[in-house]
Amino acid sequence: MSRTVVKIWTSAGIAAALVVIGAGAAIATEVVLRLKSGDLQISGELVSSDKTKYTINSRSLGSLTLDAAHFDCISAGCPKEGAAAPAPVPAAHAPEPERAIGPSQLSISGSNTVGNLLMPALIDAYAAKTGTKLVKVVSTDPLDLDFRMAGHQEQGASVIALHRHGSATAFTDLAKQVAQVGMSSRPIKADEAQKLIEARLGDMRLPGSEHILALDGLVVLVAPDSPVVSLPMQTIVEIFSGQITDWSQLGLPAGPINVYAPTPESGTFDTFDQLVLKANKVALTPNAKRTANHAEQSDWVAHDPLGIGFAGIAYQRNSKAVLIQSSCGLTSSPSVFSMKTEDYPLARRLFLYTSGRPRDPLAQGLLDFALSQQAQTIVKQSDFIDQIPELAPYSTQADRIANSTNAPAENFDAALMATLTDDLKSRERLSVTFRFQTASSVLDNKALADVKRLVELLKSDDYVKKSILLAGFADSKGLFSVNAELSRSRAKAVLDALRANGLSSTQSKIIVKGYGELAPVACNDTQESLQRNRRVEVWVR
Amino acid sequence: MRSLTVTLIGLAAVGGSEPLNADDSAGLTAGTKKPWFVDPRRLPEITVLPSPEAVEAARKAEEQKRVLDETAARLKAEEERHIAQEAETQRQVKELKRLNEEAKAKADEDRARAEAEARQNEAAKPTAGPAAKSAPIRASTNIPAYALTCPSPAISTEPTQGGRTKIAVKSSCRANQTIEVKYGPIVTARALDGTGSAEFLLDLFLGGEVAATLTLADGEQHPLALPAQDLGDVTKVAIIWNSKVNLDLNAFEYAAVTGEEGYVWAGAPRDVAAAAALVARDGRGHGFMSSTDDGQHEGAKVEVFTLMRSKGQDKGTIAMALDYAASGTASNGACAAGSEAEVAVEVVVRDFDGAVSHENGVIPAVGCASARPASGRYLKGIVPDLRIRH
C-alpha cells in the first residue's frame, strides 16, 4: 500500500483548531509524524512533546495528541531523541541552505581582545558565508564559548571552542596541542617561539604561521564625566606604576586614583607593559584591580569617576579615551588613521598563529576567511582597525611635519625640510606605511602583506594614473646624511618589492625619496619609538 | 485503403462451365428466385475504390470514437482512484481520531493516577506545597453551531509608542473565548473577556512588514495590518525560548550595575514614558522591557528590550545579558540531564534601520538543586551588546 500524506499546515494556512496555551505563546514549528506501521503520516505544528506523546496542531484535524509508542517523529524539526525536548526554537527567518564543512573539533585559544568581539563576529560571518547553521553554547565561564556548526546530518556537527583567557595562553595551548589556532594581541616572544619549535610546530614567526588579522591601538580610559582630557606619557607611567596615587597631584579635585588593568596573561597588558612601563623601568602598581575581560574592565572605568585603565580601541565602550602627549611635544589622538599607519604610540597588531597551513578543513576555511578582504569589513564593524588603505589630506599631517623644526640643529636640514614640505603638500597620505624588521631593511610580515595590497590598489582604475611618492624616513640615531641615504634605500626597497609583486613600470608613476629623520611620528626615546620612525610612507597625487 | 465489395445481379456476363447441382436448383422459388440464367456462384465480386471524401469521413468518425472511448476510460479510472483515495483518507482520519482519543484517554488516566498519587502524597506530607497544574490542551475539530450565526468581530489596530501596535477585538457572541495572534512564527493566545472584548499590544520586534493573522476559536481568520509610528527610532532585542524556565533579558545601560537606574529587566522593567523621559533628560538612548515572560507556561516565551534612540548620540554601549538564575536555584527539571538540560534560545535584534539579525544559542544545564555560579548568571555570549555609533 502506498503511503499517503495528510497535509496539514502551509505557510499561508492557519489551523482551524486552536490550542489553549495559557497566557503565553506557541511557536509554529512543523513536524511530520509517521505511524510505526509505516502506512500513514501526518504533518502539523508541534505544540508540545515528551517521551510518551506528541501534541500537534493539524490544519484539517485540529489538535491531535498522538502516542509516541505508535508514532515516530521523522522531520528536521523533531525534538532530539533521548533528551526530552521542548518544541525546537525556530529560526524566525528563512533558513539558509546548509552546507557541511565536515565535522571538526577546532579549538582557538588566546587573546580576550580578539576572542571577545572579533573572532565571534568572524565565525558568525564565516558560517553565514558557508550556509552553515550556527548555535552558540555559553559556559558558566564567560571566557569560554562554543559554536556548534551544523553540517549534513550524517556528518555530524562541527564545534569551534573559543577560549579567551589571554594571549599568553595562545602559545601554551598551541604547545600542548590543545589548540589549533592561537589568538594574540601582541607578537610572539622569542622564548614562546622556541618552545613551539621544540614541540615540532615550526617557527611561528614565519609568514605562513604568523597572520596579521587586524590593527588596534591601546587607549587610556577614564570615566566619561572625568575632567581629564589628555595626559603626558610620563604622567601615565607614574599613575600606572603607583607613583601618583591621587588626582590632586595633577591639580584635579582630590580623590584616590583607582587603577584598572588586564590580567598578566593578557596581550593588552603585555603591550602596555612593554611600551609604557618596562620602557620606563617601572612595573604596574599592585593596587590595580584586574580582570581578564576587557569589556568588564572598560565598564569598571566608565562607572568610576576616579578610575583609569587601558584597553584596545574596540573596548572603549562607555569610557573616554584621553589624548597622549609624548615627551617631545607630539600629541597623539587615538584615531583610526593614526592606528592604520601605526604612528599612534600605542598602536599594535592583532595576530592569529597556526603551525603552517592548518590541515583541518574547518580551520583552513576559517583562517582563509579571516585573512580575506571580505573579513576586513567585519574587522571594521567590530570597532577594530581594518587594513583597507585609506587617504588623509596633508592638513591632518601638517602638525607632525612642522614638529621637525623643533629638532636639534644636527638633526635638521632646512633645505631638505623645504623639499619635504613641497613634495607632500599637494598630496594625500595613504594609510599603508611600511616598516622593517628590527635593525634591518627587511620588510616585516605586515609590510609583506601590505606590498600585495598596495600593488592591487595601484592597479585599480582610481590609481593607475596617479603619481605615487614613496617617502623613506629613518630614526634620529647617527649622521643626518647617513640617515637620508638609509631612508632613500628603504623607499627603494619598497619599490623593488612592489615591482617583484607584479606592479609594472607603466602602471603608475612612482617617485622614491628619502628624508632622513625629518617628520618623526615618535620621539626617538625608546627602542619602540625608534622602530616606529623607521618607515616608508606612501603619498598620492 | 480499404475496398468496398458489392454483388451486381443481372449485369454480369456468364462465364465458366460447371454444372448446377440439384440442391441449388431446388432452392429457387418464385419472387425470391434469381433468374434461372443467373448462377450466383458465377457472379464475380467487383471491388470498387471509395471516393477520398468518404474515406476521410470514415477516418474522422473512427478517430472521434476512439477519443471518446479513451476519455471515458480515463474519467472512469480517475473517478475510481478518487473514490479509493477518499476512502483511504477517511480511514486515516478515523484512525487518527481513534489514536487521538486513545492517547487522550491514556493521558487522562495518567493524570488521574498522578493526581491521586499527589493527593496521597499530600496527605502523607501535609507540609508539601501544592502540585502544579498542567496546562490544559483543548482538542477541537467540530465547528460549533454559534459560528454559523455569530458575525465577524470588529478588529482595529493602532500604532503605539515604542514600536508596538495596539490591537482591539470585539465580538459579543464570542465572550470568554480564546483567540490567537500569529506574528511571523510566533503564535500568542489571548482571552476575550465576558463581553467578547480584548485589547493588547503586539511588540513588533520583527518589524511591521511581517505577516500577522488573528484566528478566532472557530478557525475564522483575519489578516492584521501592523501600523507603527516609531520603528525607525527604536532598536529591539528579543529572546525567544520554549523551555519552561525563567530566563530574564538584562540590559545594563552605559556601564550601569545591578540595582542602578540603568539596569533594566523584568523586575525593573521601566515603561515607555519613563524611557522617553530619560532620553529627553540626558540625550542618550534608554530603553524599557516592552515584553516580559515568567516562563511558567507551555509554548514559546518572549522577552523584548526596546531601546529608544537619541538621534544626537554618537557613541555608547548597552551591555546585554541573559540571567538564568533570577529565580534562584536550578530545579524542576531545569538541571543536569532533566527535561530542560539545555535551554535553546533564539535572539532577534531589529535595528532602527530595519535590519533584522538572528542568532541561536544554548545554555547548558547546571547540577540539580545547585545554584548557577555568579560568573555564569549574566550570560553575555548569546545576546549581543548594543553598540551605538555615529
Contacts between the chains, C-beta under 8 A, distances in Angstrom:
chain1	res1	chain2	res2	distance
A	4	B	85	7.7
A	4	B	88	5.7
A	4	B	89	7.1
A	4	B	92	6.4
A	6	B	89	7.1
A	6	B	92	5.9
A	6	B	93	7.6
A	6	B	96	7.5
A	14	B	180	8.0
A	14	B	182	6.6
A	14	B	213	5.8
A	14	B	215	5.0
A	14	B	219	7.5
A	14	B	221	5.1
A	15	B	215	7.6
A	15	B	219	7.4
A	16	B	141	7.8
A	16	B	143	7.9
A	16	B	219	3.5
A	17	B	139	7.0
A	17	B	140	4.7
A	17	B	141	5.8
A	17	B	219	6.9
A	18	B	138	7.0
A	18	B	140	6.6
A	18	B	178	6.1
A	18	B	180	6.0
A	18	B	189	7.7
A	18	B	215	6.9
A	18	B	217	5.7
A	18	B	219	7.7
A	19	B	137	6.1
A	19	B	138	6.8
A	19	B	189	7.8
A	20	B	135	7.3
A	20	B	136	5.8
A	20	B	137	6.6
A	20	B	138	4.7
A	20	B	178	5.6
A	20	B	189	6.5
A	21	B	135	6.8
A	21	B	187	7.8
A	21	B	189	4.9
A	21	B	297	6.8
A	21	B	298	5.3
A	21	B	299	4.1
A	22	B	135	5.1
A	22	B	189	6.9
A	22	B	297	3.9
A	22	B	298	6.2
A	22	B	299	7.3
A	23	B	189	7.1
A	23	B	191	7.9
A	23	B	297	6.2
A	24	B	188	7.4
A	24	B	189	7.0
A	24	B	293	6.9
A	24	B	297	3.9
A	24	B	298	6.7
A	24	B	299	4.8
A	24	B	300	6.8
A	24	B	301	6.2
A	25	B	186	5.4
A	25	B	187	5.9
A	25	B	188	4.3
A	25	B	189	7.1
A	25	B	299	5.4
A	25	B	300	4.4
A	25	B	301	6.9
A	25	B	302	6.0
A	26	B	186	8.0
A	26	B	187	4.5
A	26	B	188	8.0
A	26	B	189	7.4
A	26	B	298	7.6
A	26	B	299	3.7
A	26	B	300	5.7
A	27	B	185	6.1
A	27	B	186	6.5
A	27	B	187	7.1
A	27	B	240	7.3
A	27	B	242	6.3
A	27	B	299	6.9
A	27	B	300	4.2
A	28	B	182	7.0
A	28	B	185	5.1
A	28	B	186	7.7
A	28	B	187	5.8
A	29	B	185	7.8
A	35	B	95	8.0
A	40	B	92	5.3
A	40	B	95	6.7
A	40	B	96	7.7
A	42	B	96	6.4
A	47	B	137	7.1
A	47	B	298	7.7
A	47	B	299	7.2
A	48	B	137	7.5
A	48	B	298	5.9
A	48	B	299	7.6
A	50	B	339	7.3
A	52	B	110	7.8
A	53	B	103	5.5
A	53	B	106	8.0
A	53	B	107	6.6
A	55	B	137	5.8
A	60	B	93	7.9
A	61	B	93	6.6
A	61	B	96	6.1
A	61	B	97	7.4
A	61	B	100	7.9
A	61	B	141	5.9
A	62	B	139	6.2
A	62	B	140	5.4
A	62	B	141	4.1
A	63	B	137	6.5
A	63	B	138	6.7
A	63	B	139	4.3
A	63	B	140	6.6
A	63	B	141	8.0
A	64	B	96	6.3
A	64	B	100	4.8
A	64	B	139	6.9
A	65	B	100	5.9
A	65	B	103	4.6
A	65	B	104	5.6
A	65	B	107	6.4
A	65	B	137	6.8
A	65	B	139	6.8
A	66	B	96	7.6
A	66	B	99	5.8
A	66	B	100	6.5
A	66	B	103	5.6
A	67	B	99	6.5
A	67	B	102	6.7
A	67	B	103	4.5
A	67	B	106	6.7
A	70	B	99	6.1
A	83	B	337	7.8
A	83	B	339	7.9
A	83	B	341	6.1
A	83	B	342	7.5
A	84	B	338	8.0
A	84	B	339	4.2
A	85	B	339	7.7
A	86	B	242	3.9
A	86	B	243	4.8
A	86	B	244	7.4
A	86	B	339	7.8
A	86	B	340	7.2
A	86	B	344	7.3
A	87	B	242	5.2
A	87	B	299	7.8
A	87	B	300	7.8
A	88	B	242	7.3
A	88	B	344	6.7
A	89	B	240	6.1
A	89	B	241	6.3
A	89	B	242	5.8
A	89	B	300	7.8
A	89	B	344	4.6
A	89	B	345	6.8
A	89	B	346	4.5
A	89	B	360	6.9
A	90	B	185	5.1
A	90	B	346	7.3
A	91	B	346	7.0
A	91	B	358	5.8
A	91	B	360	7.2
A	92	B	184	5.5
A	92	B	185	5.2
A	92	B	186	7.6
A	92	B	206	6.2
A	92	B	240	7.2
A	92	B	346	6.5
A	92	B	348	5.7
A	92	B	358	5.9
A	93	B	356	7.1
A	93	B	358	5.4
A	120	B	381	7.8
A	124	B	359	7.6
A	133	B	360	7.4
A	134	B	359	7.7
A	134	B	360	6.8
A	135	B	344	7.8
A	135	B	360	4.6
A	135	B	361	6.4
A	135	B	362	5.6
A	136	B	359	6.7
A	136	B	360	7.1
A	136	B	361	4.3
A	136	B	362	7.1
A	136	B	381	5.7
A	136	B	382	5.4
A	137	B	361	7.1
A	137	B	362	4.6
A	137	B	363	8.0
A	137	B	364	6.3
A	138	B	322	7.8
A	138	B	361	6.4
A	138	B	362	7.4
A	138	B	363	5.8
A	138	B	364	7.5
A	138	B	376	8.0
A	138	B	379	4.6
A	138	B	380	7.9
A	138	B	381	4.0
A	138	B	382	5.6
A	139	B	364	7.1
A	139	B	376	7.2
A	139	B	381	7.6
A	140	B	364	7.9
A	140	B	366	7.2
A	140	B	372	6.7
A	140	B	373	5.2
A	140	B	375	6.1
A	140	B	376	3.0
A	141	B	375	6.4
A	141	B	376	7.3
A	142	B	375	5.9
A	142	B	376	7.5
A	142	B	379	7.4
A	142	B	380	6.1
A	142	B	381	7.0
A	145	B	381	4.6
A	148	B	362	7.5
A	295	B	319	7.2
A	295	B	380	7.8
A	295	B	385	7.6
A	298	B	255	7.8
A	299	B	252	7.6
A	299	B	255	4.1
A	299	B	319	6.8
A	300	B	255	7.9
A	302	B	254	7.0
A	302	B	255	3.8
A	303	B	255	4.5
A	303	B	256	7.6
A	303	B	257	6.5
A	316	B	315	7.7
A	317	B	255	7.2
A	317	B	316	7.9
A	317	B	317	4.1
A	317	B	387	7.9
A	318	B	254	4.8
A	318	B	255	4.5
A	318	B	316	5.9
A	318	B	317	5.5
A	319	B	255	7.9
A	383	B	387	7.1
